[in-house]
Amino acid sequence: MFEIDSGLWAWKQKTNHNRMIELQRDEPVPKEGSVELAYFGSSAFRITSPAGITVMVDPWRNFPTRKWDWYFRDFPISRVDIGISTHAHFDHDALHRLDAHVLLDRLIGTYEFGDVRITGIADKHATDSSSAVYDFKKIIRHFDHIDITPPDNPRSWDHCLILIETGGLRILAWGDNRHDPPVEIWERLGEIDIALLPIDDSQHVMGFHHVEQIIDTLHPRVVIPHHYYIFDVTVRQSTLQPADPWVVRRGGNARWLDGPEVIYSRTELDGLDARTDFFGDHVAFDKERWLAAGE
């Protein structure tokens, strides 16, 4: 039987642009205010601006062939205003799982709407797997005969750093970017309030010494780990591990959050020096319903 490749699913959605039409008639002016950050597991975060505009970064799915699942289910269908993917890997690119007005896939350049400004900076995916539990670079070269080393890597090993500015805050979604981009990339990033960094005990994306190098270079006020194992979201064959041991080593400069959402403001963050805020196993969707029904 012939199977239709549906591509993105916007044509199936019953929602429409009415909300965005109303917002663009009198676009909210960027100003300081409360910003909500919600964690959806893996590397997915929803950011809500003071005006209520929602941005989802890096929704995930399982590997398309379904031969190597990372999650018990695909990403729960989620309604947001803007969806973003940092790069073309299955654990970051499920934009079709978003009921969104705007989709920004591997953004390079700047997008502005209302009180949100999003900048995408082109760089490269991490490929130094020397600290990882398994050497994925070696495995890919041996079995797929592909060299993922920049600059002549395939498209899926390109990457875009995503800088989201709203409420007077500068939030950096590092995704799986390499730890040592060129000087001009660091200069483009500038001052960062909240850095979302891939951290887990398997050191899958980067080694802990790479993470510390990023923190020492950026000097963010807050560091939030992502891309780690959650027992009832991520399956064991993903090879990911929890981030708890790394957070424990942060000692008194770590804050263990008691839920999947947290509110930040400019004045609250002043004076902080790389405080770690950790969501742990908390995610901003109903896990029981998701496990039972898949949505």
N, C-alpha and C positions, 0 to 999 in steps of 0.2 A: 504494500500500500504506500502511496506517495505521502510523505510527511511534510507539512508546511513548516518552514523555518520562520517562526513568528518574529524573531529579533526582539527589539524592545516591545514592551507591552502597553504603551501609552494608548494605543487604539482600543484596548479592552477596558480602560478605566472610565468609570462613570462620573468622576470628578472633573472640574474644569478650571479655567483661569480666572473665574470671577473674583476670587480673593486678591490675586495679583493686580487685576484691573483696578480694584478699589485702592490698593496700596499705591499704585503708580500715579493715581490722580492727585494724591497729596503725599508724596514720599516722605517718610519720617527722616528728620535731619539727624545725622550721626552725633551722638553726645554720650557722655558717661552715664552708666546705669548698671543695673544688675544683669549678669549674663549667666544662663544656666548651661551646665555641661552635663550630658547624660551619656553613660557608657552602655553599649550594646554588645559587648564581647568582642573578641579578636581585636581588630584595629578600628572598629566602628564607634563613632561618637556623634551625638546630636548636639549642636550648639544653638541656643535660642537667644536672639538679640533682645535688647531692651524693648524694641518695638514689637517683639513676638515673631520675628522672621526666623524660620528654622532651617538649619543647614546640617545635612548628614554626610559624614566623611567615611569612605571605605566600607560600605556594606559588603558582606561576605556571602559565599555560596560554596557548595562542594565542587570538587574537580569535575569538569563537564563529562568525562567518560564514566564517572562514578566508580572507577577502579581504585580510588584512594580517597575515601571520604575523610574530611577533617571534622565535620560537625554532624550531630544527630539529625538535624534538619537543615534546609536552606534558610537564609535570613528571613525573619518574619516580615511580611508585607507591612511597610511603614509609610505613613503620610507625612511628608515634609515639603517645604517650599523649594529647597535647592539640594541637589545631590551631587557629590563629588567623588571621583575615584583618582587615587594617586598614581596607579599603574595597572597594567594589564595582567594581573595574577588573580586567580579565582577567589582568594581570600581577601580581596580588596575591590573587586570590580562588579559587584552585583547591583548595578544601577537599575536593572529591570525589576528588582524587588522593591523599588521605591515608587510610591504614588506621589510624584513630584512635579512641580511646574517647570523647573529648570534642571537640566542635567549637564554637569561639567566633567567630561571624561578627559583626564590627563591635561588639565588646564595649564596653558602657558600664556602668561599675560595677566590681565586684570579684569575682573567682573565686579560691578557695583550695582547694588539695588537697595533702596531704603537706607537703613543704618548699618548695612553690611558691606564690607569691601573684601574681596577674595583675590589673592595673588598667587599664581602658579609659577614656580621657578623650575625650569628644566634641569635635571641632573641625571644621575645613574643609580640603579638599585645596588644594594650591598652585595658584594661577591666574595668578600674575605670570610671564608667559612672555617678558618684555622682554629677557631675557638668552639665551633659547634660540635654537638654530639656526633654528627656525621658530616662528612665533607661533601656538601651538595654540589659544589663546583666540580669536584673530581667525578662524582657520579654522573652528572649531566654530560661531561665531556666523554666519559667512557661508554655510556649506554646510548646517548642521543647524538654523539659526535658533534656537539655544539660547544663552542667556546663563548662563555658569557662575559669574558673580560672586556671592559670598556677600552677603547671607544667603539669597537666594531661589533658590539653585542647585538642580538636580535631585539626587536621592539619590546618584547615582554620584560626585558631587563633594563629598559629605560625607566625613568622615575620622575615624578614631579613633587617637589616640596610644596605644601599648601599653607599659606599664611592667611588667617582669617582675622580681620580687624572689626571689632564691634564693641560698643559700650566703653570705649577708651582702653580696651585690652587688645593685645596682639597674641594670638593663639597659633602655634605652629604644629601642624600635623606632619610629623617626620615620615610617617609611613614606614617603608623599608629602605629608605635612602641610604647610600653609603656613608660611612662615618667621616670620610676625609675628602669632601668636595673641594674644588679649587677656591682660592681666596676670594674671588669675585662673588661666589655663592654666599659665603659667610657675610660679605659686605651687603649683599642684597637683603639678607634676613634681618640685619639690624638688631634692635633691642627686642627681646622676647619675654613676655609675661608668663605664658604657660606653654611648656613643651611636652607634646605627646610622643613618647619614645618607646620603641619596641624592646621590651625587656622580659626575658624568661630564663629559667635556670638551665635550659638546654643551650642557651646562647645561639639560637637558631639564626637570627638575622645578624647579630653582631655580638662580639665579646664584651664582657663587662668593662674591660679597659677602654673599648671603643665608646661605650656609653659615657664613661667618665670624661673622655676627651671631648665629647659633644657638650656635656654639661659645663666643663671648664671653659669652653670656647664661647658658648652662648650666654652663660650666667643667667638662666631663666629664674624667675621668682618661684615658679612651681614646676615640678616634673611629675608627669602622670604616666605610669607604665601601661603598655598594652601589648597585644600579640602574645598572650600567655595562655596556659591551659586552665580551663574551667571544667570541673568534673562532669557537670550535667549540660554542658554546651558543646565542648570539644572532645572528640574521641581520642583514645590513646594512640592510634596509629598516625595521628598528626605529628607525633614525636615532640610536641611542645611540652613544656614543664611549667609549673606555677612560677610566679614572680615573687612569692612570699619571702624566700631566703634573701633575695637582694634587698627587699624593702626592710627586712629585719636589720640588715647591716647598716641601714641609714640611721638607725638609733632614734634619738630624740627629734631628728629633723624629718620624721615620717609621720603622716597622719592616716590612720586606717579609717576609711569612710564607712558609714553604717547604712548606706543605701546607694542606688545607682545614679542619683542626681546630686549635683552640688552647685551652689550659687557662688559666683565670684563678682567682686567689684574692684575698681581701680584702687580705692583707698585701702581696702583690706589687704591687698597684695604688696603695698609699699613697705619696703624694709625686709621682705622675705628674701632668702638666699637659697634657691634650689630645694625648697621644701618638697618632699615627696607626698603626694596625695594618691592613695591606693584604693581602687574600687573592689579589689578582691574578686569574689564570686558573684557580686551584685551586677545584674543587667537590667536595663530599663524596658523589659517586656515580660509577659507572663510565661515563664518557662514551662510550667505544668501544661498549660494550654498548647504551647508551641510543641512540646514533646508528644502530646496526644494527637493533635490535629495537623501539625505542620504549618499552621498559620498563626 
